[in-house]
Amino acid sequence: MYSWDQQFLDLYDRCLEKYRAGDHDFNGYYSEEELGFLRSIGCQPREFFDFVEDFAVGGDPTPSTAVLITDVRRNYLKSEMGGKLSDHVVDPASLPPKTEEMDGIIWLPRIITKARAKLRGELDPNSMFCCGGDRKFLRTHNIAPADFLHAVWEAGDDDSKILAFVKANSPVAG
């Protein structure tokens, strides 16, 4: 898939046009071929729509950020999961509360849990890695979304490594 990123951006642009034209029902956005493409890169249709919608409404995350996040997931799917999609879905009610802290850092337990689920492709369609709350956390701590996702991948189950990564990058944690 030499040019998967361009295919992603072409689809993104087409969906953004639909959204801006007033079509906000993502269920009609994709052909069967496009759904197959999204599956092949580990991107769920609703998640793709969320990237488009959030950009259309607030300008963030940018299309390039969406590609970078998807690239981490795509590589995780290929190398860690052997290309096999998970059929497990993380219940949004099981996510840590938005106010939960790790070493005094609010939101960190929640975004770690979401990042792990994102890597495995197990986020509920109503949950998004890099939602507004995640973006606020990442912006506050000066961490690019894809960099955080990659750090979670590298840390495995070791939350202390993720905490150290946040502290090393953050102008406010320390």
MDAnalysis code that builds the backbone (N, CA, C; Angstrom):
import MDAnalysis as mda
import numpy as np

u = mda.Universe.empty(522, n_residues=174, atom_resindex=np.repeat(np.arange(174), 3), trajectory=True)
u.add_TopologyAttr("name", ["N", "CA", "C"] * 174)
u.add_TopologyAttr("resid", np.arange(1, 175))
u.add_TopologyAttr("resname", ["MET", "TYR", "SER", "TRP", "ASP", "GLN", "GLN", "PHE", "LEU", "ASP", "LEU", "TYR", "ASP", "ARG", "CYS", "LEU", "GLU", "LYS", "TYR", "ARG", "ALA", "GLY", "ASP", "HIS", "ASP", "PHE", "ASN", "GLY", "TYR", "TYR", "SER", "GLU", "GLU", "GLU", "LEU", "GLY", "PHE", "LEU", "ARG", "SER", "ILE", "GLY", "CYS", "GLN", "PRO", "ARG", "GLU", "PHE", "PHE", "ASP", "PHE", "VAL", "GLU", "ASP", "PHE", "ALA", "VAL", "GLY", "GLY", "ASP", "PRO", "THR", "PRO", "SER", "THR", "ALA", "VAL", "LEU", "ILE", "THR", "ASP", "VAL", "ARG", "ARG", "ASN", "TYR", "LEU", "LYS", "SER", "GLU", "MET", "GLY", "GLY", "LYS", "LEU", "SER", "ASP", "HIS", "VAL", "VAL", "ASP", "PRO", "ALA", "SER", "LEU", "PRO", "PRO", "LYS", "THR", "GLU", "GLU", "MET", "ASP", "GLY", "ILE", "ILE", "TRP", "LEU", "PRO", "ARG", "ILE", "ILE", "THR", "LYS", "ALA", "ARG", "ALA", "LYS", "LEU", "ARG", "GLY", "GLU", "LEU", "ASP", "PRO", "ASN", "SER", "MET", "PHE", "CYS", "CYS", "GLY", "GLY", "ASP", "ARG", "LYS", "PHE", "LEU", "ARG", "THR", "HIS", "ASN", "ILE", "ALA", "PRO", "ALA", "ASP", "PHE", "LEU", "HIS", "ALA", "VAL", "TRP", "GLU", "ALA", "GLY", "ASP", "ASP", "ASP", "SER", "LYS", "ILE", "LEU", "ALA", "PHE", "VAL", "LYS", "ALA", "ASN", "SER", "PRO", "VAL", "ALA", "GLY"])
u.atoms.positions = np.array([
    [0.839, -1.179, 0.000],
    [0.000, 0.000, 0.000],
    [0.886, 1.245, 0.000],
    [1.588, 1.407, -1.076],
    [2.560, 2.481, -1.214],
    [1.953, 3.852, -0.944],
    [0.776, 4.096, -1.420],
    [0.196, 5.434, -1.298],
    [-1.071, 5.442, -0.440],
    [-1.101, 4.616, 0.597],
    [-2.297, 4.558, 1.443],
    [-2.620, 5.925, 2.032],
    [-1.580, 6.707, 2.363],
    [-1.811, 8.009, 2.972],
    [-2.518, 8.966, 2.014],
    [-2.164, 8.904, 0.731],
    [-2.848, 9.751, -0.247],
    [-4.289, 9.276, -0.440],
    [-4.491, 7.979, -0.430],
    [-5.844, 7.442, -0.530],
    [-6.672, 7.913, 0.672],
    [-6.069, 7.905, 1.849],
    [-6.711, 8.393, 3.068],
    [-7.106, 9.863, 2.895],
    [-6.168, 10.675, 2.428],
    [-6.433, 12.110, 2.273],
    [-7.460, 12.402, 1.186],
    [-7.458, 11.617, 0.117],
    [-8.469, 11.792, -0.931],
    [-9.860, 11.501, -0.377],
    [-9.974, 10.415, 0.370],
    [-11.248, 10.073, 0.995],
    [-11.630, 11.139, 2.013],
    [-10.684, 11.595, 2.775],
    [-10.911, 12.638, 3.769],
    [-11.486, 13.890, 3.100],
    [-10.850, 14.323, 2.018],
    [-11.319, 15.516, 1.309],
    [-12.739, 15.335, 0.791],
    [-13.030, 14.164, 0.237],
    [-14.374, 13.894, -0.270],
    [-15.402, 13.935, 0.857],
    [-15.062, 13.332, 1.989],
    [-15.978, 13.313, 3.136],
    [-16.137, 14.714, 3.735],
    [-15.072, 15.478, 3.753],
    [-15.143, 16.849, 4.259],
    [-16.077, 17.691, 3.389],
    [-16.015, 17.487, 2.086],
    [-16.936, 18.178, 1.176],
    [-18.386, 17.823, 1.509],
    [-18.642, 16.525, 1.715],
    [-19.999, 16.084, 2.067],
    [-20.448, 16.741, 3.370],
    [-19.566, 16.728, 4.352],
    [-19.914, 17.302, 5.653],
    [-20.235, 18.783, 5.509],
    [-19.379, 19.510, 4.824],
    [-19.570, 20.955, 4.652],
    [-20.803, 21.278, 3.808],
    [-21.243, 20.317, 2.986],
    [-22.454, 20.502, 2.185],
    [-23.712, 20.179, 2.993],
    [-23.530, 19.778, 4.255],
    [-24.669, 19.521, 5.127],
    [-25.000, 18.061, 5.359],
    [-24.262, 17.147, 4.754],
    [-24.491, 15.715, 4.955],
    [-23.693, 15.272, 6.189],
    [-24.376, 15.086, 7.301],
    [-23.714, 14.724, 8.552],
    [-23.967, 13.280, 8.956],
    [-24.510, 12.475, 8.047],
    [-24.734, 11.060, 8.316],
    [-23.641, 10.241, 7.645],
    [-22.635, 9.887, 8.429],
    [-21.470, 9.194, 7.870],
    [-21.806, 7.823, 7.311],
    [-22.955, 7.272, 7.662],
    [-23.304, 5.932, 7.183],
    [-23.393, 5.867, 5.658],
    [-23.623, 6.987, 5.008],
    [-23.678, 7.002, 3.554],
    [-22.419, 7.532, 2.896],
    [-21.371, 7.721, 3.658],
    [-20.145, 8.334, 3.137],
    [-19.291, 7.387, 2.298],
    [-19.320, 6.100, 2.591],
    [-18.293, 5.206, 2.071],
    [-18.855, 4.130, 1.145],
    [-18.122, 3.862, 0.085],
    [-18.430, 2.715, -0.771],
    [-17.891, 1.451, -0.096],
    [-18.251, 0.305, -0.624],
    [-17.713, -0.957, -0.081],
    [-16.190, -0.997, -0.218],
    [-15.691, -0.476, -1.325],
    [-14.242, -0.435, -1.538],
    [-13.568, 0.453, -0.487],
    [-14.170, 1.590, -0.195],
    [-13.617, 2.500, 0.809],
    [-13.684, 1.892, 2.208],
    [-14.759, 1.179, 2.497],
    [-14.851, 0.486, 3.794],
    [-13.753, -0.565, 3.909],
    [-13.485, -1.260, 2.817],
    [-12.392, -2.238, 2.800],
    [-11.047, -1.573, 3.023],
    [-10.859, -0.422, 2.415],
    [-9.628, 0.331, 2.619],
    [-9.478, 0.721, 4.086],
    [-10.537, 1.276, 4.673],
    [-10.471, 1.675, 6.083],
    [-10.149, 0.474, 6.974],
    [-10.794, -0.660, 6.715],
    [-10.497, -1.875, 7.495],
    [-9.027, -2.254, 7.352],
    [-8.501, -2.141, 6.142],
    [-7.122, -2.578, 5.889],
    [-6.096, -1.742, 6.650],
    [-6.456, -0.521, 6.997],
    [-5.526, 0.328, 7.750],
    [-5.926, 0.434, 9.223],
    [-6.969, -0.317, 9.615],
    [-7.381, -0.350, 11.016],
    [-8.151, 0.873, 11.462],
    [-8.838, 1.525, 10.545],
    [-9.592, 2.738, 10.866],
    [-11.085, 2.451, 10.760],
    [-11.819, 2.738, 11.813],
    [-13.255, 2.507, 11.811],
    [-13.971, 3.656, 11.098],
    [-15.075, 3.363, 10.404],
    [-15.801, 4.402, 9.672],
    [-16.219, 5.587, 10.542],
    [-16.693, 5.317, 11.757],
    [-17.110, 6.412, 12.639],
    [-15.905, 7.244, 13.072],
    [-14.797, 6.574, 13.342],
    [-13.576, 7.267, 13.744],
    [-13.109, 8.202, 12.624],
    [-13.132, 7.716, 11.397],
    [-12.744, 8.535, 10.257],
    [-13.651, 9.761, 10.175],
    [-14.956, 9.527, 10.325],
    [-15.918, 10.632, 10.316],
    [-15.618, 11.628, 11.438],
    [-15.266, 11.132, 12.623],
    [-14.965, 12.023, 13.743],
    [-13.783, 12.933, 13.424],
    [-12.772, 12.395, 12.751],
    [-11.655, 13.242, 12.325],
    [-12.154, 14.362, 11.413],
    [-12.979, 13.984, 10.436],
    [-13.520, 14.951, 9.473],
    [-14.397, 15.980, 10.179],
    [-15.307, 15.507, 11.001],
    [-16.247, 16.411, 11.678],
    [-15.522, 17.392, 12.608],
    [-14.605, 16.882, 13.421],
    [-13.893, 17.770, 14.347],
    [-13.090, 18.826, 13.602],
    [-12.505, 18.448, 12.469],
    [-11.771, 19.426, 11.671],
    [-12.734, 20.448, 11.059],
    [-13.860, 19.985, 10.530],
    [-14.828, 20.878, 9.898],
    [-15.391, 21.875, 10.898],
    [-15.606, 21.431, 12.117],
    [-16.217, 22.281, 13.138],
    [-15.186, 23.168, 13.832],
    [-14.024, 22.616, 14.169],
    [-13.069, 23.369, 14.984],
    [-11.658, 23.474, 14.443],
    [-11.379, 22.843, 13.306],
    [-10.050, 22.935, 12.725],
    [-9.001, 22.039, 13.337],
    [-9.420, 21.121, 14.186],
    [-8.477, 20.251, 14.885],
    [-9.181, 18.944, 15.237],
    [-8.562, 17.802, 14.994],
    [-7.226, 17.582, 14.468],
    [-7.175, 17.819, 12.959],
    [-6.020, 18.224, 12.514],
    [-5.818, 18.484, 11.091],
    [-5.794, 17.168, 10.317],
    [-5.960, 17.228, 9.010],
    [-5.849, 16.002, 8.212],
    [-4.495, 15.310, 8.394],
    [-3.415, 16.078, 8.501],
    [-2.102, 15.446, 8.678],
    [-2.009, 14.742, 10.031],
    [-2.628, 15.314, 11.063],
    [-2.656, 14.649, 12.370],
    [-3.438, 13.347, 12.275],
    [-4.555, 13.368, 11.547],
    [-5.355, 12.147, 11.364],
    [-4.535, 11.068, 10.657],
    [-3.760, 11.460, 9.652],
    [-2.905, 10.494, 8.950],
    [-1.852, 9.928, 9.899],
    [-1.219, 10.787, 10.699],
    [-0.165, 10.316, 11.606],
    [-0.720, 9.353, 12.657],
    [-1.881, 9.680, 13.214],
    [-2.517, 8.781, 14.187],
    [-2.838, 7.449, 13.526],
    [-3.413, 7.517, 12.347],
    [-3.789, 6.298, 11.627],
    [-2.565, 5.482, 11.255],
    [-1.455, 6.153, 10.964],
    [-0.232, 5.438, 10.640],
    [0.264, 4.609, 11.827],
    [0.195, 5.165, 13.021],
    [0.610, 4.397, 14.203],
    [-0.301, 3.187, 14.366],
    [-1.604, 3.402, 14.263],
    [-2.559, 2.286, 14.387],
    [-2.310, 1.249, 13.296],
    [-2.121, 1.698, 12.065],
    [-1.894, 0.801, 10.937],
    [-0.649, -0.052, 11.161],
    [0.427, 0.563, 11.638],
    [1.653, -0.185, 11.908],
    [1.483, -1.153, 13.067],
    [0.743, -0.739, 14.095],
    [0.465, -1.628, 15.228],
    [-0.339, -2.841, 14.746],
    [-1.358, -2.570, 13.937],
    [-2.188, -3.651, 13.398],
    [-1.337, -4.661, 12.641],
    [-0.420, -4.170, 11.826],
    [0.415, -5.059, 11.023],
    [1.443, -5.799, 11.872],
    [2.151, -5.084, 12.724],
    [3.278, -5.720, 13.412],
    [2.907, -6.423, 14.703],
    [1.958, -5.894, 15.436],
    [1.600, -6.490, 16.728],
    [0.403, -7.434, 16.642],
    [-0.460, -7.179, 15.682],
    [-1.697, -7.965, 15.590],
    [-1.728, -8.854, 14.344],
    [-0.636, -8.860, 13.599],
    [-0.559, -9.695, 12.409],
    [-1.636, -9.385, 11.379],
    [-2.147, -8.164, 11.387],
    [-3.176, -7.761, 10.438],
    [-4.581, -8.203, 10.799],
    [-4.710, -8.888, 11.936],
    [-6.029, -9.404, 12.338],
    [-6.742, -8.384, 13.223],
    [-7.930, -7.976, 12.798],
    [-8.714, -7.017, 13.562],
    [-9.301, -7.668, 14.811],
    [-9.362, -6.918, 15.877],
    [-9.963, -7.394, 17.121],
    [-11.477, -7.291, 17.026],
    [-12.165, -8.205, 17.684],
    [-13.629, -8.104, 17.727],
    [-14.108, -7.611, 19.095],
    [-13.169, -7.246, 19.959],
    [-13.503, -6.716, 21.289],
    [-13.749, -5.210, 21.184],
    [-14.709, -4.716, 21.963],
    [-14.988, -3.283, 22.012],
    [-14.943, -2.840, 23.470],
    [-14.177, -1.788, 23.750],
    [-14.076, -1.252, 25.107],
    [-15.316, -0.409, 25.391],
    [-16.028, -0.783, 26.419],
    [-17.223, -0.049, 26.835],
    [-16.811, 1.327, 27.338],
    [-17.408, 2.396, 26.797],
    [-17.044, 3.740, 27.255],
    [-17.214, 3.932, 28.763],
    [-18.161, 3.222, 29.352],
    [-18.380, 3.329, 30.798],
    [-17.208, 2.765, 31.597],
    [-16.372, 1.935, 30.956],
    [-15.231, 1.348, 31.662],
    [-13.990, 2.247, 31.606],
    [-14.055, 3.324, 30.834],
    [-12.913, 4.246, 30.776],
    [-12.749, 4.944, 32.121],
    [-11.523, 5.221, 32.525],
    [-11.325, 5.978, 33.768],
    [-12.048, 7.323, 33.678],
    [-12.548, 7.808, 34.806],
    [-13.227, 9.112, 34.795],
    [-12.295, 10.217, 34.295],
    [-12.901, 11.247, 33.740],
    [-12.134, 12.371, 33.204],
    [-11.312, 13.075, 34.276],
    [-11.719, 12.941, 35.517],
    [-11.036, 13.613, 36.627],
    [-9.967, 12.746, 37.292],
    [-9.858, 11.482, 36.868],
    [-8.873, 10.592, 37.500],
    [-7.461, 11.087, 37.174],
    [-6.559, 10.929, 38.143],
    [-5.185, 11.415, 38.024],
    [-4.180, 10.275, 38.119],
    [-3.023, 10.528, 37.577],
    [-1.859, 9.669, 37.784],
    [-0.729, 10.611, 38.165],
    [-0.227, 10.446, 39.345],
    [0.850, 11.304, 39.855],
    [0.497, 12.794, 39.698],
    [-0.770, 13.094, 39.981],
    [-1.244, 14.472, 39.928],
    [-1.611, 14.982, 38.541],
    [-1.523, 14.147, 37.532],
    [-1.830, 14.571, 36.166],
    [-3.228, 14.081, 35.793],
    [-4.150, 15.045, 35.756],
    [-5.546, 14.734, 35.428],
    [-5.635, 14.309, 33.964],
    [-6.503, 13.337, 33.713],
    [-6.835, 12.809, 32.375],
    [-5.862, 11.731, 31.917],
    [-4.687, 11.657, 32.516],
    [-3.693, 10.700, 32.034],
    [-4.191, 9.250, 32.064],
    [-4.819, 8.772, 33.143],
    [-5.299, 7.388, 33.104],
    [-6.315, 7.145, 31.980],
    [-7.153, 8.127, 31.731],
    [-8.173, 8.001, 30.692],
    [-7.545, 7.921, 29.300],
    [-6.619, 8.831, 29.013],
    [-6.035, 8.852, 27.666],
    [-5.134, 7.637, 27.436],
    [-4.523, 7.126, 28.479],
    [-3.735, 5.893, 28.326],
    [-4.658, 4.738, 27.927],
    [-5.762, 4.613, 28.628],
    [-6.715, 3.538, 28.338],
    [-7.260, 3.674, 26.919],
    [-7.600, 4.896, 26.534],
    [-8.110, 5.129, 25.187],
    [-7.037, 4.832, 24.134],
    [-5.799, 5.223, 24.403],
    [-4.715, 4.983, 23.446],
    [-4.490, 3.483, 23.255],
    [-4.513, 2.735, 24.326],
    [-4.332, 1.281, 24.194],
    [-5.468, 0.673, 23.384],
    [-6.687, 1.116, 23.655],
    [-7.835, 0.619, 22.892],
    [-7.736, 1.048, 21.428],
    [-7.262, 2.260, 21.187],
    [-7.075, 2.750, 19.810],
    [-6.061, 1.887, 19.073],
    [-4.948, 1.604, 19.716],
    [-3.929, 0.770, 19.081],
    [-4.494, -0.586, 18.666],
    [-5.316, -1.161, 19.508],
    [-5.903, -2.482, 19.233],
    [-7.154, -2.404, 18.354],
    [-7.626, -1.179, 18.078],
    [-8.842, -1.031, 17.283],
    [-10.086, -1.400, 18.069],
    [-10.057, -1.169, 19.374],
    [-11.142, -1.623, 20.239],
    [-11.967, -0.492, 20.853],
    [-11.762, 0.733, 20.400],
    [-12.566, 1.834, 20.933],
    [-14.001, 1.707, 20.459],
    [-14.925, 1.963, 21.350],
    [-16.331, 2.017, 20.997],
    [-16.515, 3.122, 19.952],
    [-17.412, 2.941, 18.996],
    [-17.614, 3.982, 17.987],
    [-17.957, 5.359, 18.561],
    [-18.474, 5.402, 19.773],
    [-18.812, 6.676, 20.399],
    [-17.655, 7.269, 21.202],
    [-16.513, 6.618, 21.168],
    [-15.309, 7.124, 21.826],
    [-14.285, 7.421, 20.746],
    [-13.467, 8.410, 20.998],
    [-12.467, 8.797, 20.002],
    [-11.142, 9.077, 20.692],
    [-10.072, 8.496, 20.186],
    [-8.751, 8.933, 20.603],
    [-8.493, 10.236, 19.859],
    [-8.094, 11.254, 20.590],
    [-7.841, 12.592, 20.059],
    [-9.135, 13.405, 19.970],
    [-10.058, 13.111, 20.893],
    [-11.262, 13.925, 21.030],
    [-10.857, 15.280, 21.628],
    [-11.809, 16.144, 21.830],
    [-11.503, 17.467, 22.382],
    [-10.774, 17.409, 23.713],
    [-11.203, 16.526, 24.606],
    [-10.530, 16.398, 25.906],
    [-9.105, 15.881, 25.775],
    [-8.919, 14.910, 24.899],
    [-7.569, 14.387, 24.646],
    [-6.678, 15.474, 24.052],
    [-7.236, 16.228, 23.109],
    [-6.440, 17.291, 22.480],
    [-6.035, 18.341, 23.499],
    [-6.938, 18.680, 24.403],
    [-6.603, 19.654, 25.457],
    [-5.450, 19.117, 26.310],
    [-5.540, 17.856, 26.717],
    [-4.471, 17.228, 27.507],
    [-3.153, 17.266, 26.745],
    [-3.180, 16.826, 25.499],
    [-1.955, 16.733, 24.704],
    [-1.358, 18.115, 24.433],
    [-2.210, 19.081, 24.163],
    [-1.734, 20.447, 23.933],
    [-1.098, 20.998, 25.211],
    [-1.748, 20.789, 26.349],
    [-1.229, 21.259, 27.637],
    [0.150, 20.681, 27.914],
    [0.346, 19.424, 27.529],
    [1.603, 18.737, 27.821],
    [2.559, 18.731, 26.626],
    [2.191, 19.481, 25.566],
    [3.062, 19.670, 24.413],
    [3.467, 18.355, 23.756],
    [2.476, 17.476, 23.551],
    [2.729, 16.162, 22.963],
    [1.821, 15.989, 21.741],
    [2.414, 15.670, 20.621],
    [1.636, 15.381, 19.419],
    [0.834, 14.094, 19.643],
    [-0.417, 14.041, 19.163],
    [-1.249, 12.852, 19.379],
    [-0.588, 11.550, 18.921],
    [0.010, 11.544, 17.736],
    [0.644, 10.323, 17.243],
    [1.859, 9.941, 18.081],
    [2.580, 10.936, 18.594],
    [3.725, 10.656, 19.460],
    [3.273, 9.994, 20.763],
    [2.156, 10.482, 21.306],
    [1.629, 9.869, 22.527],
    [1.213, 8.426, 22.251],
    [0.515, 8.226, 21.154],
    [0.068, 6.880, 20.797],
    [1.260, 5.947, 20.637],
    [2.296, 6.423, 19.993],
    [3.498, 5.608, 19.814],
    [4.181, 5.328, 21.155],
    [4.212, 6.314, 22.049],
    [4.814, 6.111, 23.377],
    [4.046, 5.048, 24.162],
    [2.726, 5.054, 24.028],
    [1.905, 4.031, 24.705],
    [2.222, 2.665, 24.120],
    [2.367, 2.573, 22.832],
    [2.739, 1.315, 22.180],
    [4.073, 0.826, 22.735],
    [5.070, 1.692, 22.755],
    [6.402, 1.305, 23.234],
    [6.397, 0.904, 24.706],
    [5.547, 1.551, 25.504],
    [5.509, 1.271, 26.945],
    [4.824, -0.043, 27.276],
    [4.022, -0.563, 26.369],
    [3.275, -1.778, 26.664],
    [2.343, -1.559, 27.829],
    [2.437, -2.408, 28.832],
    [1.571, -2.296, 30.012],
    [2.203, -1.474, 31.135],
    [3.334, -0.878, 30.888],
    [4.066, -0.157, 31.929],
    [3.673, 1.320, 31.956],
    [2.687, 1.638, 32.796],
    [2.203, 3.011, 32.911],
    [3.294, 3.974, 33.367],
    [4.271, 3.488, 34.130],
    [5.332, 4.381, 34.608],
    [6.159, 4.934, 33.441],
    [6.309, 4.170, 32.380],
    [7.032, 4.658, 31.206],
    [6.251, 5.777, 30.517],
    [4.941, 5.643, 30.484],
    [4.105, 6.681, 29.866],
    [4.136, 7.933, 30.726],
    [4.056, 7.756, 32.021],
    [4.143, 8.890, 32.940],
    [5.478, 9.625, 32.749],
    [6.554, 8.883, 32.647],
    [7.875, 9.499, 32.442],
    [7.921, 10.235, 31.101],
    [7.313, 9.668, 30.075],
    [7.266, 10.317, 28.767],
    [6.520, 11.641, 28.856],
    [5.374, 11.643, 29.511],
    [4.588, 12.880, 29.663],
    [5.400, 13.913, 30.420],
    [5.975, 13.524, 31.541],
    [6.744, 14.461, 32.355],
    [7.951, 15.012, 31.586],
    [8.592, 14.183, 30.784],
    [9.764, 14.630, 30.038],
    [9.412, 15.645, 28.946],
    [8.188, 15.606, 28.461],
    [7.783, 16.485, 27.377],
    [6.971, 17.689, 27.825],
    [6.407, 17.594, 29.013],
    [5.434, 18.587, 29.461],
    [6.077, 19.816, 30.118],
    [5.623, 20.991, 29.723],
    [6.100, 22.191, 30.408],
    [5.395, 22.405, 31.754],
    [4.322, 21.626, 32.022],
    [3.563, 21.822, 33.262],
    [3.665, 20.660, 34.233],
    [4.107, 19.486, 33.777],
    [4.230, 18.326, 34.672],
    [5.686, 18.171, 35.052],
    [5.909, 17.779, 36.259],
    [7.312, 17.619, 36.554],
    [7.546, 17.223, 37.924],
])
